[in-house]
Amino acid sequence: MYILRARAGSILSQSTFLIATFLLLGILNARIVSAVPVPQDGDIDSSVDDPDWNDDKAGGGGDPFSTDPSTLADKYPDIDECRSKCSVVADVSLFYSKVGPHDEKPQKFADQAGLKLVRDAYPSDFTDKNDQFTGYKKFAIRFSQAFAEKTAGTAYVMLPTDGTTDLSKSVWVTTEKGILTAAGGTCNRIVKVDPDDFSKKCVFWDRSGAKDPKMSNCGLENGPVPDPPSAGAYAPGWCGVHVTQYQKNEPKSNPTGDYKFDITIKDATGATIGTNYGAVAQNGVGVGVTSKLPWVLVVTAQSVDDDAVLFNYSDQAWGSNDQEHHCNFGGYENGNRDGDCGFNC
């Protein structure tokens, strides 16, 4: 009888152990299935300056691992506060997009050239808000917008040079570039910098359209930076410019309502080094003449026939009645007049 009781107790103990084991496994399984994943390093791009990080899972902002709509609320500073906190002087703004992890290359170039990234335009703790809650991406776009609005003079941008990287959805294309190039803006020029060779630069955009003797114009936005232009050989010293100015509304030579110019540039030996013939010269609008010289010569007609023709080259400015530049302009004959001036080259 004792044997039977012992066996019965043993069977009961085994049954209780098995039931407890199954219950424990069930609880653990339920927790594993219902658990929210924990963000790992690399799941979220924590770069403050380039808000092109991928938060598709978050529906455009907020904690990408949350199922609670309340956590998707945008609780960061609004655009007005971004504008009020942003402070940047002219000629130091550096933008960038898709040039490697985080901001390593732009930061290195900024340190070398004395430029400022977007976060440098704010108090130290203003943009340091990249947690896994609320709408950080939208906030990053806002402070990038304010930074672009406050940028003046020459701006710099570091972009890919492979010719294939898609920039269409980047903050540079969707927000910053349009602000910098907008009519009436304070940015006058954008220079693209090669992320792999900081010495290579090109003119991405210029408000005046003027040619830079030291930098070529950029090609593709995401393409390689071209080599600087070669001015070619010329004899420096005292160069000359010959101008033929055609009167307005002349039936044979110029039937238009604007003046026209034929312009020839000669170097110190008298060799022709640049021309622009038949150029339309609207009142007060300069006509550029490219040549082997390192700078563009700009010639401007004024309103009426007796007005002087104006010239600009590098830091020199003069009129066709200026004897310091040995100008000699005659009167109109058969609908045009000719004249010559000199300048330091």
Secondary structure, DSSP 8 states (H G I E B T S, - for coil): -HHHHHHHHHHHHHHHHHHHHHHHHHHHHHHHHH------TTSS---SS------GGGTSSS-TT---GGGG---S--HHHHHHH----TT-BEEE-SSSSTTHHHHHHHHHHT-B-GGGGS-TTTS----SSTTHHHHHHHHHHHHHHH--EEEEEE---SS----TTSHIIIIIHHHHHSTT-SEEEEEEEETTEEEEEEEEEESS----TTS-B--STTS-------------SEEEEEEEEE-TTBTTTB-SSSEEEEEEEE-TTS-EEEEEEEEEE-TT--EEE--SSSS-EEEE--SSTTS--EEEETTEEEETT-GGGT-EE---BTTEEEEEEEEE-
